[in-house]
Amino acid sequence: MESKRNEDGLVSDEHHATYEKMEADVMAMTREIDKLEKQHEFDSKFIIASQDKPILNQPTGSLSAINSFTSSERGMTGRASAEYTNAF
């Protein structure tokens, strides 16, 4: 920046605009790097946490409880509805 000053010690508008654009680019890259570092930190914690506690039990729910509802109770409409199925 100092090399672009004129004899009065001022920087031209063109060089000032170039400098501001470079400064904005650096700030945007800094924010992106911060975001990626936070994401990496979160991902690392999640991976470590998921490896610490393996799943040792079987799921306890049953499909019979889900299947006991009629299609209309499950909100099925159109070709998935009981009325449609029974018509054919």
Secondary structure per residue as TSV (DSSP state, phi and psi in degrees):
chain	resnum	aa	ss	phi	psi
A	1	M	-	360.0	-39.1
A	2	E	G	-63.9	-32.2
A	3	S	G	-72.5	-14.7
A	4	K	G	-95.3	1.7
A	5	R	B	-75.3	145.8
A	6	N	-	-88.3	-172.8
A	7	E	T	-64.8	-20.6
A	8	D	T	-87.8	-4.3
A	9	G	S	87.1	11.3
A	10	L	-	-102.6	156.0
A	11	V	B	-102.7	138.7
A	12	S	-	-65.9	158.4
A	13	D	H	-60.1	-37.8
A	14	E	H	-63.0	-46.4
A	15	H	H	-69.9	-34.4
A	16	H	H	-65.1	-42.1
A	17	A	H	-63.7	-41.4
A	18	T	H	-61.8	-43.3
A	19	Y	H	-63.9	-43.9
A	20	E	H	-63.7	-37.8
A	21	K	H	-64.7	-43.4
A	22	M	H	-62.8	-41.2
A	23	E	H	-63.6	-42.1
A	24	A	H	-64.5	-39.9
A	25	D	H	-62.8	-42.0
A	26	V	H	-64.3	-42.1
A	27	M	H	-64.4	-41.3
A	28	A	H	-64.4	-41.8
A	29	M	H	-66.3	-36.8
A	30	T	H	-63.4	-44.0
A	31	R	H	-63.2	-40.7
A	32	E	H	-64.5	-41.7
A	33	I	H	-63.6	-44.1
A	34	D	H	-59.7	-43.3
A	35	K	H	-63.2	-43.8
A	36	L	H	-66.4	-36.9
A	37	E	H	-65.8	-41.5
A	38	K	H	-64.2	-41.1
A	39	Q	H	-63.2	-43.3
A	40	H	H	-63.1	-41.7
A	41	E	H	-63.1	-44.5
A	42	F	H	-62.9	-47.1
A	43	D	H	-60.2	-41.6
A	44	S	H	-62.9	-43.8
A	45	K	H	-64.5	-40.8
A	46	F	H	-64.9	-43.0
A	47	I	H	-65.2	-43.4
A	48	I	H	-64.0	-43.9
A	49	A	H	-64.2	-39.6
A	50	S	H	-72.1	-24.7
A	51	Q	H	-84.9	-20.1
A	52	D	H	-72.4	-34.4
A	53	K	S	-123.1	90.9
A	54	P	-	-69.9	155.6
A	55	I	-	-79.3	117.8
A	56	L	-	-110.5	-13.7
A	57	N	S	-110.1	166.1
A	58	Q	-	-90.1	152.3
A	59	P	-	-59.3	143.5
A	60	T	-	-98.0	-16.8
A	61	G	-	-73.5	160.8
A	62	S	-	-126.4	151.6
A	63	L	H	-73.9	-21.0
A	64	S	H	-64.6	-32.4
A	65	A	H	-66.8	-37.4
A	66	I	H	-72.2	-42.9
A	67	N	H	-73.7	-12.7
A	68	S	T	-72.6	-18.1
A	69	F	S	-77.1	144.8
A	70	T	-	-76.9	165.5
A	71	S	T	-61.6	-34.9
A	72	S	T	-71.3	-32.9
A	73	E	T	-68.4	-29.5
A	74	R	T	-84.8	-0.5
A	75	G	T	81.7	21.5
A	76	M	-	-81.6	134.2
A	77	T	-	-131.4	170.9
A	78	G	G	69.0	-137.2
A	79	R	G	-68.4	-17.1
A	80	A	G	-85.1	-9.2
A	81	S	S	-74.5	156.3
A	82	A	H	-65.1	-36.4
A	83	E	H	-60.4	-43.3
A	84	Y	H	-63.8	-46.0
A	85	T	H	-63.3	-43.0
A	86	N	H	-69.2	-26.7
A	87	A	H	-69.3	-20.6
A	88	F	-	-115.0	360.0
